[in-house]
Amino acid sequence: MFAEISAAVSSAKVALDIAKAAHGLTNYNELVAAISEVNAKLVDATVVTLASLEKQSSLSDRVRELENQLNEIENWESQMKRYKLHAFETGALAYALQPSMNEGQPMHYLCTSCIDKKQKTTLQPNNRHLHCSVCKIDIAIKPVQPISYAPSSNRW
């Protein structure tokens, strides 16, 4: 009988161990499911973070681009303050360097068409004209003197 009681106790002990192991497996499965859920949420958070960083980088690039454009505009405006629109005797227009702002440069004129395109093109003298090498235009700066015809006393 002792053997039977010992076997019953031993069986109860094994049953208790099996029950503990089964309970442990249930907890383990729940733990694995919870860890999987946390990992999925971390992956989602990482994706959102990377998208946010990409957008921030794009916005930083755009800000830098706009700052460069603003600097170019301010630089252009400060350069153009040195010039004044000048009308020649012919009525033609060009931007003339103001004598008070020459900064050691000789007197010169800039093409109005090029200035409208935000380019500085120095006009080159060519007889009674100033020539723009970019626009290929000639600006008359001196009026044409009419040829006077005086009849001569010599008749044929």
C-alpha positions as CSV (number, residue, x, y, z in Angstrom):
1,M,0.0,0.0,0.0
2,F,2.9,2.3,0.7
3,A,4.0,1.8,-2.9
4,E,0.5,2.8,-4.1
5,I,0.5,5.9,-1.9
6,S,4.0,6.8,-3.0
7,A,2.9,6.3,-6.7
8,A,-0.2,8.4,-6.1
9,V,1.9,11.2,-4.5
10,S,4.4,10.9,-7.3
11,S,1.6,11.1,-9.9
12,A,0.1,14.1,-8.1
13,K,3.6,15.7,-8.1
14,V,4.0,15.0,-11.9
15,A,0.5,16.3,-12.5
16,L,1.3,19.5,-10.5
17,D,4.5,19.9,-12.6
18,I,2.6,19.5,-15.8
19,A,0.0,22.0,-14.6
20,K,2.8,24.5,-13.7
21,A,4.4,23.9,-17.1
22,A,1.1,24.4,-18.9
23,H,0.4,27.6,-17.0
24,G,4.0,28.7,-17.8
25,L,3.3,28.0,-21.5
26,T,0.2,30.2,-21.4
27,N,2.2,33.0,-19.8
28,Y,5.0,32.5,-22.3
29,N,2.5,32.7,-25.3
30,E,1.0,35.8,-23.8
31,L,4.5,37.3,-23.3
32,V,5.5,36.5,-26.9
33,A,2.2,38.1,-28.2
34,A,2.9,41.2,-26.1
35,I,6.5,41.4,-27.3
36,S,5.3,41.0,-30.9
37,E,2.7,43.8,-30.4
38,V,5.4,46.1,-28.9
39,N,7.7,45.3,-31.8
40,A,5.0,46.2,-34.3
41,K,4.4,49.5,-32.6
42,L,8.1,50.2,-32.5
43,V,8.3,49.5,-36.3
44,D,5.4,51.9,-36.9
45,A,7.0,54.6,-34.7
46,T,10.3,54.2,-36.6
47,V,8.5,54.5,-40.0
48,V,6.8,57.7,-38.7
49,T,10.1,59.1,-37.4
50,L,11.9,58.4,-40.6
51,A,9.2,60.1,-42.7
52,S,9.3,63.0,-40.3
53,L,13.1,63.3,-40.6
54,E,12.8,63.1,-44.4
55,K,10.2,65.9,-44.4
56,Q,12.4,68.0,-42.1
57,S,15.4,67.5,-44.3
58,S,13.3,68.5,-47.4
59,L,12.1,71.6,-45.6
60,S,15.6,72.5,-44.5
61,D,16.8,72.2,-48.1
62,R,13.9,74.4,-49.2
63,V,14.7,77.0,-46.5
64,R,18.4,77.0,-47.6
65,E,17.3,77.4,-51.3
66,L,15.0,80.4,-50.4
67,E,17.8,82.0,-48.3
68,N,20.1,81.8,-51.3
69,Q,17.5,83.3,-53.6
70,L,16.9,86.1,-51.0
71,N,20.7,86.8,-50.8
72,E,20.9,86.9,-54.6
73,I,18.0,89.4,-54.8
74,E,19.5,91.6,-52.0
75,N,22.9,91.4,-53.8
76,W,21.4,92.4,-57.1
77,E,19.5,95.3,-55.6
78,S,22.6,96.6,-53.9
79,Q,24.5,96.4,-57.2
80,M,21.7,98.2,-59.0
81,K,21.8,101.1,-56.5
82,R,25.0,102.0,-58.2
83,Y,23.3,102.7,-61.5
84,K,20.7,105.2,-62.7
85,L,18.6,105.1,-65.8
86,H,20.1,107.5,-68.4
87,A,18.5,109.0,-71.5
88,F,20.8,109.8,-74.4
89,E,20.2,112.7,-76.8
90,T,18.5,110.2,-79.1
91,G,16.0,109.1,-76.5
92,A,17.6,105.7,-76.1
93,L,18.0,104.5,-72.5
94,A,20.7,102.7,-70.6
95,Y,21.8,102.3,-67.0
96,A,24.7,104.6,-66.2
97,L,27.2,104.1,-63.4
98,Q,26.7,106.9,-60.9
99,P,29.9,108.9,-60.5
100,S,29.6,108.9,-56.7
101,M,29.4,105.1,-56.7
102,N,32.1,104.1,-59.2
103,E,34.3,102.3,-56.7
104,G,37.3,102.7,-58.9
105,Q,35.5,101.6,-62.1
106,P,35.4,103.7,-65.2
107,M,32.2,105.2,-66.4
108,H,30.1,102.6,-68.3
109,Y,26.5,101.8,-69.3
110,L,24.4,98.6,-68.8
111,C,21.9,97.2,-71.3
112,T,18.3,97.8,-70.1
113,S,17.1,94.6,-71.7
114,C,19.7,92.6,-69.9
115,I,18.9,94.3,-66.6
116,D,15.3,93.3,-67.0
117,K,16.6,89.7,-67.1
118,K,18.7,90.3,-64.0
119,Q,22.0,90.3,-66.0
120,K,24.6,92.9,-66.0
121,T,26.0,93.4,-69.5
122,T,28.3,96.3,-70.1
123,L,27.6,98.1,-73.4
124,Q,30.6,98.6,-75.7
125,P,31.1,101.7,-77.7
126,N,30.8,101.4,-81.5
127,N,30.9,104.8,-83.3
128,R,27.6,106.5,-82.5
129,H,26.2,103.4,-80.8
130,L,26.6,101.3,-77.7
131,H,26.5,97.6,-78.5
132,C,25.2,94.8,-76.3
133,S,27.1,91.6,-76.8
134,V,24.3,89.5,-75.3
135,C,21.2,91.1,-76.9
136,K,23.0,92.0,-80.1
137,I,21.4,95.4,-80.1
138,D,22.9,98.8,-80.9
139,I,21.8,101.8,-78.9
140,A,22.2,105.1,-80.7
141,I,23.8,107.6,-78.4
142,K,24.4,110.4,-80.8
143,P,21.9,111.7,-83.3
144,V,22.7,111.5,-86.9
145,Q,23.9,114.8,-88.3
146,P,22.0,115.6,-91.4
147,I,24.1,116.1,-94.5
148,S,23.7,119.6,-95.7
149,Y,23.6,120.0,-99.3
150,A,24.6,123.3,-100.6
151,P,24.2,123.8,-104.3
152,S,27.4,124.8,-105.9
153,S,27.8,127.5,-108.3
154,N,29.4,125.2,-110.8
155,R,26.8,124.0,-113.1
156,W,27.6,121.5,-115.7
